Amino acid sequence: MTTLKQAEGHKYTRILSLGAARGDLTVPNDDLVAAIDSSDEWIRQRTGIITRKRASKGVNAIDLAEAASREAIEKAGIRPDQIGAVLVSTISNVAVTPSMAALLADKIGATPAPAYDISAACAGYTYGIAQADALIRSGAAEYVLVVGAEKLSQYVHPEDRSISFLLGDGAGAAIVGPADEPGISATVWGSDGSKWDAVGMNGTFEEYLDKVKPWPTMRQDGQAVFRWAVWEMAKVAKQALEKAGVTVDDLAAFIPHQANMRIIDELAKQLGLPESVIIGRDIETTGNTSAASIPLATHRLLEENPQLSGGLALQIGFGAGLVYGAQVVRLP
């Protein structure tokens, strides 16, 4: 009987580099408060946001993804044609098809690498890292480009008091490749579709076309999302640490999805993080960028604290779906 050949890959993987791109517009709270009958102080107290980055008309998520990807590729010291797969986590592509990933692969010169989008909202980047790790260790790819890219401002209703003032635009990119030691732990990920209505769109495109509802925009049940994010995600984060075989004392950084500063602070409290662990707080000046938030926060953390390079970081994404993913990674 003929023996079937099966691919064999590398034993270990790690994130080799990061790239980032934010919207070109800086939008302060004062520009938004009149529409929601609120104040700068109210937004700061509820979310920790002072300003958020948004992209001008004509600048789409793919443009931000390309800029972030080019930086990550250059920093990794590889050629685009060495990329074995392109994974883009996004909920804001301008078209249902083709995928943003396929267009991105062409723009950066990674064709004919397989390319596909991941629709896991705020957990999308952690999903992408988990898949990149598996692809490389299985022998399906040598290097994988993982991108979180969003232009959420196109789904903002200015009078919505539940989420509109949170959202920003940006993209973060990572090159994942082979390593001599473990650099990406096992991922704890999952979903809870029973809470599908907790955060997402306020209507469907079919309803919009039928003129039953206006253009779909983002909305959320703030209290339900807050409780779920804090209590359930603290459990997921602890499971990720256990799977990685580390404790909070081994961490150099904690980089959660930039959903809300109060959620970030409460998660840190629930985990009992020591003062030595530096926490990503990019939301303050970037806003909530869904799938892009973790790589953007990581990129900024490394810029401001270069000594973190080589250290361990716990990253966790959670949001619409409700979906979640967490893993411990070695910082590039």
VOBA-1610 file (N, C-alpha, C; in pm, whole numbers, padded with zeros to 5 digits, always signed):
BEGIN
Met+00085-00120+00000Met+00000+00000+00000Met+00088+00125+00000Thr+00052+00223-00081Thr+00128+00347-00089Thr+00117+00427+00041Thr+00231+00475+00089Thr+00231+00556+00211Thr+00198+00701+00177Leu+00099+00753+00245Leu+00058+00892+00223Leu+00154+00987+00293Lys+00200+01088+00223Lys+00288+01187+00285Lys+00206+01289+00362Gln+00251+01320+00482Gln+00183+01421+00564Gln+00283+01528+00604Ala+00240+01652+00606Ala+00330+01763+00635Ala+00378+01759+00780Glu+00501+01801+00799Glu+00557+01816+00933Glu+00615+01957+00945Gly+00586+02022+01055Gly+00630+02159+01071Gly+00730+02179+01182His+00738+02302+01228His+00832+02338+01335His+00772+02306+01471Lys+00859+02278+01566Lys+00813+02242+01699Lys+00758+02364+01774Tyr+00826+02478+01758Tyr+00787+02598+01833Tyr+00763+02717+01740Thr+00684+02811+01788Thr+00656+02934+01713Thr+00663+03053+01806Arg+00669+03171+01746Arg+00661+03295+01825Arg+00624+03412+01734Ile+00582+03521+01794Ile+00559+03646+01721Ile+00694+03711+01699Leu+00729+03732+01573Leu+00861+03787+01539Leu+00862+03939+01534Ser+00750+03999+01498Ser+00746+04145+01483Ser+00602+04194+01482Leu+00588+04324+01501Leu+00457+04389+01499Leu+00460+04515+01414Gly+00346+04549+01357Gly+00329+04676+01287Gly+00197+04738+01328Ala+00185+04869+01313Ala+00063+04937+01357Ala+00029+05054+01266Ala-00100+05080+01254Ala-00148+05198+01180Ala-00279+05241+01244Arg-00290+05369+01273Arg-00413+05423+01333Arg-00478+05522+01236Gly-00607+05546+01258Gly-00677+05644+01176Gly-00606+05778+01181Asp-00618+05856+01074Asp-00546+05983+01063Asp-00611+06098+01139Leu-00733+06077+01189Leu-00803+06184+01261Leu-00804+06158+01411Thr-00777+06261+01489Thr-00787+06253+01635Thr-00919+06317+01676Val-01007+06239+01738Val-01141+06287+01771Val-01155+06294+01924Pro-01156+06414+01981Pro-01172+06429+02126Pro-01316+06408+02169Asn-01335+06383+02296Asn-01469+06362+02350Asn-01562+06480+02320Asp-01507+06600+02327Asp-01591+06720+02307Asp-01658+06724+02171Asp-01602+06654+02073Asp-01663+06652+01940Asp-01786+06561+01934Leu-01804+06477+02035Leu-01910+06376+02032Leu-02020+06398+02134Val-01994+06477+02236Val-02085+06482+02352Val-02221+06546+02322Ala-02228+06642+02231Ala-02355+06709+02204Ala-02459+06610+02152Ala-02418+06519+02064Ala-02511+06424+02002Ala-02567+06323+02102Ile-02492+06297+02210Ile-02539+06200+02310Ile-02578+06268+02441Asp-02587+06402+02437Asp-02628+06478+02555Asp-02545+06437+02676Ser-02413+06448+02660Ser-02322+06400+02765Ser-02210+06502+02786Ser-02097+06456+02843Ser-01986+06545+02870Ser-01855+06469+02859Asp-01748+06543+02844Asp-01614+06484+02840Asp-01589+06405+02969Glu-01629+06460+03081Glu-01608+06394+03211Glu-01682+06260+03218Trp-01805+06256+03167Trp-01885+06132+03170Trp-01818+06023+03090Ile-01769+06056+02969Ile-01703+05957+02885Ile-01575+05908+02950Arg-01498+06000+03006Arg-01372+05960+03072Arg-01398+05867+03189Gln-01498+05898+03270Gln-01527+05816+03387Gln-01580+05678+03349Arg-01659+05671+03245Arg-01720+05544+03204Arg-01627+05455+03124Thr-01536+05518+03047Thr-01456+05440+02952Thr-01306+05459+02962Gly-01262+05571+03019Gly-01119+05601+03022Gly-01068+05664+02893Ile-01158+05690+02797Ile-01115+05745+02668Ile-01111+05898+02673Ile-01000+05952+02624Ile-00984+06098+02613Ile-01002+06140+02468Thr-00935+06066+02378Thr-00952+06086+02235Thr-00955+05949+02168Arg-01005+05943+02047Arg-00999+05819+01970Arg-00953+05851+01827Lys-00890+05750+01764Lys-00841+05767+01628Lys-00945+05715+01529Arg-00975+05797+01429Arg-01067+05756+01324Arg-01010+05793+01188Ala-01050+05717+01087Ala-00996+05735+00953Ala-01084+05825+00868Ser-01021+05906+00786Ser-01093+05996+00696Ser-01173+05916+00593Lys-01271+05981+00534Lys-01346+05921+00424Lys-01248+05887+00312Gly-01259+05767+00260Gly-01166+05724+00155Gly-01050+05643+00207Val-01029+05645+00339Val-00927+05561+00402Val-01001+05444+00467Asn-00981+05326+00412Asn-01053+05208+00459Asn-00964+05117+00543Ala-01026+05015+00602Ala-00952+04922+00687Ala-00839+04854+00611Ile-00858+04827+00482Ile-00753+04763+00402Ile-00630+04852+00393Asp-00649+04983+00387Asp-00536+05076+00381Asp-00456+05073+00510Leu-00527+05068+00623Leu-00461+05059+00753Leu-00390+04925+00767Ala-00454+04818+00718Ala-00395+04685+00724Ala-00266+04678+00644Glu-00266+04741+00526Glu-00145+04739+00443Glu-00029+04810+00511Ala-00055+04927+00568Ala+00051+05002+00635Ala+00109+04925+00753Ala+00021+04866+00835Ala+00067+04789+00952Ala+00145+04666+00907Ser+00099+04600+00801Ser+00163+04478+00752Ser+00302+04507+00699Arg+00316+04615+00627Arg+00448+04649+00570Arg+00550+04674+00682Glu+00507+04738+00789Glu+00598+04760+00902Glu+00638+04627+00966Ala+00540+04539+00986Ala+00568+04410+01050Ala+00663+04325+00964Ile+00642+04325+00833Ile+00727+04247+00742Ile+00870+04299+00744Glu+00884+04432+00740Glu+01017+04491+00742Glu+01090+04459+00872Lys+01019+04470+00984Lys+01081+04442+01113Lys+01119+04295+01128Ala+01043+04206+01066Ala+01072+04063+01074Ala+01191+04024+00989Gly+01227+04110+00892Gly+01340+04081+00807Gly+01314+03970+00707Ile+01188+03955+00665Ile+01154+03853+00566Ile+01100+03920+00440Arg+01094+03843+00334Arg+01035+03892+00209Arg+00886+03859+00209Pro+00803+03942+00146Pro+00660+03911+00140Pro+00630+03775+00079Asp+00714+03731-00018Asp+00687+03602-00081Asp+00720+03482+00008Gln+00777+03509+00126Gln+00801+03401+00223Gln+00680+03376+00312Ile+00580+03465+00306Ile+00460+03450+00388Ile+00377+03335+00335Gly+00348+03239+00422Gly+00275+03119+00381Gly+00127+03126+00400Ala+00077+03229+00469Ala-00067+03249+00487Ala-00090+03391+00537Val-00202+03449+00494Val-00242+03583+00538Val-00379+03571+00604Leu-00385+03606+00732Leu-00509+03597+00809Leu-00547+03737+00856Val-00664+03783+00817Val-00709+03916+00858Val-00835+03903+00944Ser-00825+03950+01066Ser-00941+03953+01156Ser-01008+04089+01140Thr-01135+04088+01100Thr-01205+04213+01076Thr-01356+04192+01077Ile-01428+04296+01114Ile-01573+04298+01099Ile-01614+04420+01018Ser-01515+04483+00952Ser-01547+04608+00881Ser-01492+04611+00739Asn-01489+04496+00673Asn-01456+04496+00532Asn-01568+04567+00456Val-01533+04635+00347Val-01635+04711+00273Val-01719+04621+00183Ala-01679+04495+00167Ala-01753+04401+00083Ala-01762+04265+00152Val-01870+04195+00128Val-01884+04060+00183Val-01779+03968+00122Thr-01754+03987-00007Thr-01650+03912-00076Thr-01601+03997-00192Pro-01472+03990-00231Pro-01371+03899-00177Pro-01321+03941-00040Ser-01243+03855+00022Ser-01193+03882+00156Ser-01092+03995+00156Met-01080+04064+00269Met-00978+04166+00285Met-00840+04101+00279Ala-00830+03979+00330Ala-00702+03910+00333Ala-00647+03885+00193Ala-00734+03846+00099Ala-00689+03820-00037Ala-00638+03947-00103Leu-00708+04058-00080Leu-00665+04185-00136Leu-00534+04230-00071Leu-00523+04210+00059Leu-00401+04248+00131Leu-00281+04168+00080Ala-00300+04038+00061Ala-00191+03953+00012Ala-00139+04005-00121Asp-00229+04049-00209Asp-00188+04104-00338Asp-00115+04236-00321Lys-00167+04324-00234Lys-00108+04455-00216Lys+00035+04449-00162Ile+00062+04353-00074Ile+00195+04346-00012Ile+00289+04250-00085Gly+00239+04182-00189Gly+00324+04092-00264Gly+00338+03954-00205Ala+00236+03909-00130Ala+00240+03776-00069Ala+00169+03670-00153Thr+00110+03709-00265Thr+00044+03614-00355Thr+00147+03510-00403Pro+00116+03380-00408Pro-00017+03318-00398Pro-00047+03258-00262Ala-00002+03319-00154Ala-00030+03265-00021Ala-00180+03253+00002Pro-00224+03145+00067Pro-00365+03137+00103Pro-00402+03254+00195Ala-00522+03304+00178Ala-00562+03423+00253Ala-00710+03414+00286Tyr-00744+03445+00410Tyr-00885+03443+00448Tyr-00910+03535+00566Asp-01034+03582+00576Asp-01075+03669+00686Asp-01129+03586+00802Ile-01113+03641+00922Ile-01164+03580+01044Ile-01266+03677+01103Ser-01390+03632+01118Ser-01494+03718+01174Ser-01519+03678+01319Ala-01434+03727+01406Ala-01448+03697+01549Ala-01440+03825+01631Ala-01468+03939+01565Ala-01474+04069+01632Ala-01353+04091+01722Cys-01378+04126+01848Cys-01271+04168+01938Cys-01178+04054+01980Ala-01219+03930+01957Ala-01133+03815+01983Ala-01055+03774+01860Gly-01077+03843+01747Gly-01022+03801+01619Gly-00872+03787+01614Tyr-00799+03879+01678Tyr-00652+03872+01674Tyr-00602+03747+01747Thr-00660+03717+01862Thr-00616+03597+01934Thr-00651+03470+01857Tyr-00762+03473+01785Tyr-00798+03361+01696Tyr-00691+03346+01587Gly-00650+03458+01530Gly-00549+03455+01425Gly-00415+03402+01473Ile-00374+03444+01594Ile-00248+03396+01650Ile-00255+03245+01674Ala-00369+03197+01724Ala-00386+03053+01747Ala-00375+02976+01616Gln-00435+03028+01511Gln-00432+02959+01382Gln-00293+02965+01318Ala-00225+03079+01332Ala-00090+03092+01278Ala+00004+02991+01345Asp-00007+02979+01476Asp+00073+02882+01552Asp+00049+02741+01499Ala-00077+02705+01477Ala-00112+02571+01430Ala-00063+02547+01287Leu-00075+02648+01200Leu-00033+02634+01062Leu+00118+02609+01052Ile+00194+02680+01132Ile+00339+02665+01127Ile+00384+02532+01187Arg+00324+02494+01298Arg+00364+02368+01361Arg+00316+02246+01283Ser+00215+02263+01199Ser+00167+02152+01117Ser+00242+02141+00985Gly+00324+02242+00953Gly+00397+02239+00828Gly+00323+02303+00712Ala+00210+02367+00739Ala+00132+02431+00633Ala+00190+02565+00590Ala+00273+02626+00674Ala+00333+02756+00642Ala+00460+02773+00722Glu+00550+02856+00670Glu+00675+02890+00740Glu+00655+03018+00821Tyr+00595+03117+00756Tyr+00563+03244+00822Tyr+00416+03278+00794Val+00351+03336+00892Val+00210+03373+00877Val+00193+03520+00917Leu+00123+03595+00834Leu+00087+03733+00866Leu-00051+03733+00929Val-00059+03784+01052Val-00186+03796+01124Val-00217+03944+01141Val-00335+03986+01096Val-00372+04128+01102Val-00508+04144+01167Gly-00520+04244+01253Gly-00650+04290+01301Gly-00672+04428+01242Ala-00777+04446+01164Ala-00797+04574+01095Ala-00944+04615+01100Glu-00970+04737+01143Glu-01108+04784+01157Glu-01122+04931+01120Lys-01234+04961+01055Lys-01282+05099+01044Lys-01423+05099+01100Leu-01432+05106+01232Leu-01561+05095+01299Leu-01642+05224+01291Ser-01575+05334+01257Ser-01646+05461+01249Ser-01755+05460+01142Gln-01746+05367+01045Gln-01850+05360+00942Gln-01977+05293+00995Tyr-01969+05237+01117Tyr-02086+05173+01178Tyr-02125+05242+01309Val-02099+05372+01315Val-02130+05450+01434Val-02255+05534+01411His-02350+05527+01504His-02462+05621+01504His-02428+05726+01609Pro-02411+05851+01570Pro-02361+05953+01662Pro-02448+05974+01786Glu-02577+05934+01780Glu-02665+05956+01895Glu-02677+05832+01984Asp-02604+05727+01952Asp-02608+05604+02032Asp-02523+05621+02158Arg-02584+05605+02275Arg-02513+05625+02401Arg-02451+05495+02455Ser-02470+05384+02384Ser-02421+05257+02437Ser-02279+05224+02393Ile-02240+05269+02270Ile-02109+05225+02220Ile-02044+05324+02124Ser-02121+05418+02067Ser-02070+05501+01957Ser-01943+05577+01996Phe-01937+05629+02117Phe-01824+05711+02159Phe-01700+05628+02193Leu-01716+05494+02195Leu-01604+05406+02224Leu-01517+05378+02103Leu-01577+05378+01984Leu-01516+05313+01868Leu-01414+05398+01793Gly-01307+05329+01749Gly-01200+05393+01672Gly-01160+05307+01554Asp-01064+05357+01476Asp-01017+05288+01356Asp-00868+05262+01364Gly-00826+05145+01319Gly-00683+05115+01319Gly-00657+04972+01274Ala-00527+04939+01263Ala-00486+04804+01226Ala-00355+04771+01295Gly-00346+04647+01339Gly-00222+04595+01396Gly-00187+04466+01326Ala-00058+04445+01299Ala-00014+04327+01224Ala+00099+04257+01296Ala+00103+04125+01284Ala+00209+04045+01344Ala+00260+03944+01243Ile+00390+03923+01240Ile+00449+03812+01167Ile+00479+03702+01268Val+00420+03585+01246Val+00445+03469+01331Val+00534+03373+01253Gly+00636+03321+01320Gly+00729+03232+01251Gly+00786+03128+01345Pro+00876+03042+01294Pro+00936+02936+01377Pro+01027+02993+01484Ala+01044+02918+01592Ala+01126+02962+01704Ala+01202+02844+01764Asp+01307+02876+01841Asp+01389+02774+01906Asp+01331+02732+02041Glu+01238+02810+02093Glu+01174+02779+02221Glu+01027+02820+02212Pro+00942+02768+02301Pro+00800+02802+02294Pro+00777+02953+02305Gly+00698+03006+02212Gly+00668+03149+02213Gly+00521+03181+02210Ile+00436+03078+02189Ile+00291+03097+02189Ile+00230+02977+02262Ser+00160+03005+02370Ser+00101+02895+02448Ser-00025+02841+02381Ala-00075+02733+02436Ala-00206+02683+02393Ala-00310+02791+02416Thr-00405+02801+02325Thr-00508+02905+02334Thr-00634+02852+02400Val-00690+02934+02490Val-00823+02905+02545Val-00920+02993+02467Trp-01009+02930+02391Trp-01101+03009+02309Trp-01237+02942+02303Gly-01337+03022+02266Gly-01472+02967+02262Gly-01574+03074+02227Ser-01701+03039+02245Ser-01809+03132+02213Ser-01930+03101+02299Asp-02019+03198+02309Asp-02145+03180+02380Asp-02254+03250+02299Gly-02306+03177+02201Gly-02406+03234+02111Gly-02538+03270+02178Ser-02560+03222+02300Ser-02684+03256+02370Ser-02689+03406+02403Lys-02571+03472+02402Lys-02564+03616+02431Lys-02540+03695+02302Trp-02587+03641+02190Trp-02565+03698+02058Trp-02610+03844+02050Asp-02716+03879+02121Asp-02772+04015+02112Asp-02706+04115+02207Ala-02609+04071+02286Ala-02550+04161+02386Ala-02470+04274+02323Val-02401+04244+02213Val-02324+04347+02144Val-02316+04310+01997Gly-02341+04408+01910Gly-02339+04381+01766Gly-02411+04490+01690Met-02474+04452+01578Met-02542+04549+01494Met-02689+04564+01535Asn-02744+04682+01511Asn-02884+04706+01548Asn-02983+04669+01437Gly-02933+04607+01332Gly-03019+04563+01222Gly-02937+04487+01120Thr-03003+04433+01020Thr-02934+04358+00915Thr-02932+04439+00786Phe-02844+04401+00694Phe-02838+04469+00565Phe-02964+04441+00483Glu-03023+04325+00504Glu-03149+04294+00435Glu-03258+04391+00479Glu-03266+04416+00609Glu-03365+04511+00660Glu-03341+04652+00606Tyr-03211+04685+00588Tyr-03177+04816+00532Tyr-03222+04826+00387Leu-03195+04719+00309Leu-03235+04719+00168Leu-03386+04721+00152Asp-03457+04656+00245Asp-03603+04654+00241Asp-03665+04780+00300Lys-03578+04874+00345Lys-03620+05002+00403Lys-03704+04983+00530Val-03677+04869+00598Val-03742+04844+00726Val-03667+04914+00838Lys-03533+04918+00823Lys-03448+04983+00922Lys-03342+05067+00852Pro-03285+05165+00922Pro-03178+05247+00862Pro-03048+05168+00853Trp-02943+05231+00802Trp-02810+05169+00791Trp-02769+05108+00925Pro-02729+04979+00927Pro-02695+04914+01053Pro-02574+04979+01121Thr-02586+05000+01251Thr-02476+05055+01329Thr-02456+04970+01454Met-02343+04993+01521Met-02309+04914+01639Met-02391+04959+01761Arg-02422+04861+01849Arg-02491+04890+01975Arg-02454+04780+02073Gln-02477+04804+02201Gln-02451+04700+02300Gln-02536+04720+02424Asp-02552+04611+02498Asp-02611+04616+02632Asp-02492+04630+02726Gly-02460+04753+02760Gly-02338+04782+02833Gly-02320+04704+02962Gln-02424+04695+03043Gln-02413+04626+03172Gln-02390+04477+03154Ala-02463+04416+03059Ala-02448+04272+03034Ala-02307+04241+02984Val-02257+04324+02893Val-02123+04304+02839Val-02018+04322+02948Phe-02036+04424+03032Phe-01940+04450+03140Phe-01931+04332+03235Arg-02046+04281+03278Arg-02046+04167+03371Arg-01982+04044+03309Trp-02018+04017+03183Trp-01962+03899+03115Trp-01812+03914+03097Ala-01769+04033+03054Ala-01627+04055+03027Ala-01543+04041+03153Val-01592+04094+03263Val-01514+04091+03387Val-01514+03953+03452Trp-01631+03898+03476Trp-01636+03774+03555Trp-01600+03652+03473Glu-01655+03639+03354Glu-01626+03520+03273Glu-01487+03525+03212Met-01442+03643+03169Met-01311+03652+03105Met-01196+03640+03205Ala-01220+03675+03330Ala-01118+03652+03432Ala-01091+03502+03445Lys-01198+03422+03435Lys-01183+03275+03441Lys-01104+03225+03320Val-01135+03279+03202Val-01065+03237+03080Val-00917+03275+03088Ala-00889+03394+03137Ala-00750+03438+03151Ala-00672+03346+03244Lys-00734+03305+03354Lys-00668+03214+03448Lys-00644+03077+03385Gln-00739+03033+03302Gln-00722+02905+03231Gln-00605+02914+03133Ala-00591+03029+03067Ala-00481+03048+02973Ala-00346+03043+03043Leu-00339+03104+03160Leu-00215+03098+03239Leu-00182+02955+03278Glu-00285+02882+03320Glu-00266+02742+03360Glu-00218+02658+03243Lys-00279+02676+03126Lys-00238+02600+03008Lys-00096+02634+02967Ala-00056+02757+02989Ala+00079+02801+02953Ala+00182+02754+03055Gly+00136+02712+03171Gly+00228+02667+03276Gly+00300+02780+03344Val+00235+02898+03350Val+00296+03014+03415Val+00198+03075+03514Thr+00248+03165+03597Thr+00164+03239+03691Thr+00174+03388+03658Val+00093+03467+03725Val+00097+03611+03700Val+00234+03670+03733Asp+00307+03605+03824Asp+00440+03654+03861Asp+00542+03636+03749Asp+00510+03550+03653Asp+00600+03527+03539Asp+00576+03626+03426Leu+00467+03702+03435Leu+00430+03792+03325Leu+00507+03923+03329Ala+00539+03973+03210Ala+00594+04107+03197Ala+00484+04206+03163Ala+00378+04156+03094Ala+00272+04246+03050Ala+00138+04174+03045Phe+00033+04252+03057Phe-00106+04206+03040Phe-00169+04294+02935Ile-00215+04232+02824Ile-00267+04310+02712Ile-00406+04259+02675Pro-00508+04312+02741Pro-00646+04272+02709Pro-00700+04353+02593His-00808+04305+02534His-00882+04384+02435His-00917+04518+02497Gln-00898+04624+02420Gln-00920+04759+02469Gln-01068+04797+02457Ala-01149+04736+02542Ala-01293+04757+02536Ala-01337+04878+02618Asn-01277+04892+02734Asn-01322+04989+02833Asn-01218+04988+02946Met-01173+05104+02990Met-01069+05109+03093Met-01116+05046+03224Arg-01244+05058+03255Arg-01295+04997+03379Arg-01289+04846+03371Ile-01315+04789+03253Ile-01304+04644+03236Ile-01158+04601+03250Ile-01067+04676+03189Ile-00925+04644+03198Ile-00879+04645+03344Asp-00918+04749+03418Asp-00878+04761+03559Asp-00936+04648+03644Glu-01062+04613+03618Glu-01126+04509+03697Glu-01067+04372+03666Leu-01033+04346+03540Leu-00969+04219+03504Leu-00834+04207+03574Ala-00757+04316+03574Ala-00626+04315+03641Ala-00642+04285+03789Lys-00748+04341+03849Lys-00776+04316+03990Lys-00814+04171+04015Gln-00901+04117+03928Gln-00945+03979+03943Gln-00829+03880+03929Leu-00732+03914+03844Leu-00617+03827+03822Leu-00510+03842+03929Gly-00519+03949+04008Gly-00420+03972+04112Gly-00282+04001+04054Leu-00278+04083+03950Leu-00150+04112+03885Leu-00057+04190+03977Pro+00068+04149+03986Pro+00164+04227+04065Pro+00195+04360+03997Glu+00248+04455+04072Glu+00276+04588+04018Glu+00379+04586+03906Ser+00460+04480+03901Ser+00564+04470+03799Ser+00507+04444+03659Val+00382+04397+03651Val+00320+04367+03521Val+00267+04497+03460Ile+00315+04529+03340Ile+00272+04650+03271Ile+00146+04619+03190Ile+00047+04704+03202Ile-00085+04678+03141Ile-00106+04767+03019Gly-00151+04707+02910Gly-00182+04783+02790Gly-00305+04869+02812Arg-00293+04999+02785Arg-00405+05092+02804Arg-00417+05187+02684Asp-00404+05129+02567Asp-00406+05208+02443Asp-00542+05272+02418Ile-00646+05222+02483Ile-00781+05274+02461Ile-00791+05424+02491Glu-00707+05473+02580Glu-00714+05612+02625Glu-00707+05712+02509Thr-00622+05682+02411Thr-00605+05775+02298Thr-00637+05714+02161Thr-00670+05585+02157Thr-00702+05520+02030Thr-00849+05481+02022Gly-00911+05450+02137Gly-01047+05402+02138Gly-01052+05251+02124Asn-01172+05198+02114Asn-01193+05054+02098Asn-01190+05023+01948Thr-01089+04946+01907Thr-01073+04914+01765Thr-01098+04765+01738Ser-01174+04699+01823Ser-01214+04560+01804Ser-01094+04470+01775Ala-01090+04405+01660Ala-00984+04307+01630Ala-00845+04368+01628Ala-00835+04499+01608Ala-00704+04565+01602Ala-00651+04605+01738Ser-00733+04596+01841Ser-00696+04660+01968Ser-00577+04595+02038Ile-00568+04461+02038Ile-00457+04395+02108Ile-00323+04421+02038Pro-00312+04401+01906Pro-00182+04431+01844Pro-00145+04579+01852Leu-00243+04669+01845Leu-00212+04811+01859Leu-00161+04842+02000Ala-00227+04785+02100Ala-00185+04808+02238Ala-00046+04748+02264Thr-00019+04631+02205Thr+00111+04567+02221Thr+00220+04650+02154His+00192+04697+02035His+00288+04781+01961His+00325+04904+02042Arg+00225+04972+02097Arg+00251+05092+02176Arg+00327+05058+02305Leu+00289+04948+02369Leu+00355+04907+02493Leu+00505+04885+02471Leu+00539+04821+02358Leu+00680+04795+02328Leu+00754+04922+02289Glu+00686+05014+02223Glu+00748+05142+02191Glu+00783+05219+02318Glu+00693+05217+02414Glu+00712+05293+02537Glu+00796+05218+02640Asn+00801+05084+02628Asn+00874+05000+02724Asn+00955+04894+02650Pro+01060+04933+02577Pro+01135+04837+02497Pro+01195+04722+02578Gln+01211+04743+02709Gln+01265+04637+02794Gln+01172+04516+02805Leu+01047+04530+02760Leu+00952+04419+02765Leu+00981+04313+02658Ser+01059+04349+02557Ser+01089+04254+02449Ser+01149+04126+02507Gly+01093+04013+02466Gly+01139+03884+02516Gly+01064+03835+02638Gly+00987+03925+02699Gly+00908+03887+02817Gly+00777+03822+02777Leu+00708+03768+02876Leu+00581+03701+02852Leu+00464+03795+02873Ala+00366+03786+02783Ala+00246+03869+02794Ala+00122+03781+02784Leu+00027+03807+02871Leu-00104+03743+02862Leu-00193+03835+02780Gln-00246+03783+02667Gln-00337+03863+02586Gln-00471+03792+02579Ile-00578+03872+02587Ile-00713+03815+02585Ile-00806+03906+02508Gly-00880+03848+02416Gly-00979+03921+02338Gly-01117+03868+02367Phe-01216+03956+02366Phe-01353+03915+02397Phe-01450+04017+02340Gly-01563+03969+02289Gly-01660+04064+02235Gly-01773+03998+02160Ala-01821+04067+02056Ala-01943+04031+01986Ala-01946+03884+01951Gly-02057+03825+01982Gly-02070+03683+01943Gly-02146+03593+02039Leu-02115+03588+02164Leu-01997+03643+02228Leu-01882+03545+02212Val-01766+03594+02167Val-01652+03508+02142Val-01535+03554+02227Tyr-01442+03462+02252Tyr-01327+03498+02334Tyr-01207+03410+02299Gly-01089+03463+02329Gly-00967+03388+02306Gly-00856+03447+02391Ala-00772+03361+02448Ala-00662+03407+02532Ala-00543+03314+02517Gln-00423+03371+02518Gln-00301+03294+02517Gln-00187+03375+02577Val-00081+03308+02617Val+00040+03374+02664Val+00139+03371+02548Val+00199+03487+02518Val+00296+03495+02408Val+00425+03560+02458Arg+00534+03526+02390Arg+00661+03592+02416Arg+00667+03716+02326Leu+00690+03831+02384Leu+00687+03957+02308Leu+00807+03968+02215Pro+00784+04021+02095Pro+00895+04033+01998Pro+00997+04138+02040
//
